[in-house]
Amino acid sequence: TLALKYLESTLESRAVSAVLLQDAADAGLLFAGLFPERSRRLNVPYTYFANMSRLCFLTLADICDTLKHQGEAMLYREVGASTEKLSYVLSCTRMNAANQLPFEIANYYAHTVQ
């Protein structure tokens, strides 16, 4: 799971940690936007994937700061801060024939994305 990959990244060198965090951050964002119903099957809160993605992106930004990769750090920090909006954009690809998001997705984003 994403949490295990995050924890594993804390035990590795910065280079290996960065790769693990990139994988986890991307996966979390994709699951949050395209497959949010998986959270129900995994018995985790609906916000789990977006929150884990944000955590991984922000941790990755900190690693890039440490490695003096300021441009990458800024990018990861911005993506981490925009996780909800990015997952909303991805979720819009799942609109049904009536151009409506599934209720669970629409209800969540009505309260989080301004």
C-alpha positions as semicolon CSV with decimal commas, in nm:
position;residue;x (nm);y (nm);z (nm)
1;T;0,000;0,000;0,000
2;L;0,094;0,364;-0,019
3;A;0,159;0,395;0,352
4;L;0,400;0,102;0,345
5;K;0,584;0,248;0,047
6;Y;0,609;0,579;0,232
7;L;0,748;0,409;0,542
8;E;0,991;0,206;0,332
9;S;1,118;0,530;0,176
10;T;1,220;0,658;0,520
11;L;1,465;0,369;0,554
12;E;1,639;0,418;0,220
13;S;1,899;0,655;0,081
14;R;1,770;0,984;-0,056
15;A;1,793;0,866;-0,417
16;V;1,602;0,543;-0,354
17;S;1,362;0,727;-0,127
18;A;1,285;0,977;-0,404
19;V;1,194;0,697;-0,648
20;L;0,966;0,526;-0,393
21;L;0,798;0,855;-0,306
22;Q;0,744;0,944;-0,672
23;D;0,576;0,608;-0,731
24;A;0,357;0,639;-0,422
25;A;0,266;1,002;-0,489
26;D;0,166;0,932;-0,849
27;A;-0,030;0,621;-0,754
28;G;-0,213;0,806;-0,479
29;L;-0,310;1,087;-0,715
30;L;-0,432;0,844;-0,981
31;F;-0,635;0,641;-0,732
32;A;-0,782;0,957;-0,574
33;G;-0,895;1,087;-0,911
34;L;-0,974;0,781;-1,116
35;F;-1,055;0,505;-0,866
36;P;-1,179;0,665;-0,542
37;E;-1,416;0,375;-0,479
38;R;-1,112;0,161;-0,395
39;S;-1,094;0,338;-0,060
40;R;-1,425;0,178;0,036
41;R;-1,299;-0,167;-0,062
42;L;-0,979;-0,112;0,136
43;N;-1,180;0,017;0,433
44;V;-0,990;0,346;0,450
45;P;-1,132;0,699;0,451
46;Y;-1,231;0,845;0,115
47;T;-0,951;1,101;0,149
48;Y;-0,678;0,839;0,205
49;F;-0,535;0,839;-0,149
50;A;-0,526;1,218;-0,185
51;N;-0,374;1,261;0,162
52;M;-0,104;1,000;0,100
53;S;-0,026;1,154;-0,238
54;R;0,008;1,499;-0,080
55;L;0,233;1,363;0,196
56;C;0,459;1,188;-0,056
57;F;0,485;1,492;-0,285
58;L;0,567;1,724;0,006
59;T;0,824;1,481;0,147
60;L;0,975;1,452;-0,199
61;A;0,997;1,833;-0,211
62;D;1,189;1,829;0,118
63;I;1,433;1,570;-0,019
64;C;1,486;1,782;-0,331
65;D;1,553;2,085;-0,110
66;T;1,816;1,883;0,078
67;L;1,976;1,778;-0,251
68;K;1,974;2,140;-0,372
69;H;1,729;2,067;-0,655
70;Q;1,523;2,382;-0,597
71;G;1,324;2,366;-0,923
72;E;1,207;2,012;-0,857
73;A;1,135;2,097;-0,493
74;M;0,910;2,384;-0,599
75;L;0,728;2,164;-0,851
76;Y;0,664;1,885;-0,599
77;R;0,553;2,136;-0,337
78;E;0,302;2,292;-0,579
79;V;0,169;1,952;-0,688
80;G;0,139;1,845;-0,325
81;A;-0,056;2,160;-0,241
82;S;-0,286;2,102;-0,541
83;T;-0,362;1,734;-0,487
84;E;-0,737;1,782;-0,439
85;K;-0,771;1,997;-0,749
86;L;-0,564;1,760;-0,959
87;S;-0,762;1,458;-0,843
88;Y;-1,083;1,647;-0,926
89;V;-0,958;1,707;-1,281
90;L;-0,885;1,335;-1,312
91;S;-1,226;1,246;-1,169
92;C;-1,397;1,458;-1,437
93;T;-1,289;1,196;-1,690
94;R;-1,531;0,959;-1,513
95;M;-1,847;1,158;-1,581
96;N;-2,146;0,946;-1,672
97;A;-2,367;0,984;-1,980
98;A;-2,556;1,271;-1,810
99;N;-2,226;1,459;-1,755
100;Q;-2,240;1,400;-1,381
101;L;-1,973;1,267;-1,152
102;P;-2,059;0,964;-0,940
103;F;-2,235;1,094;-0,625
104;E;-1,956;1,004;-0,383
105;I;-1,699;1,192;-0,589
106;A;-1,921;1,494;-0,650
107;N;-2,013;1,517;-0,281
108;Y;-1,649;1,506;-0,170
109;Y;-1,530;1,768;-0,417
110;A;-1,824;1,998;-0,347
111;H;-1,676;2,041;0,002
112;T;-1,302;2,052;-0,077
113;V;-1,236;2,215;-0,415
114;Q;-1,306;2,586;-0,442
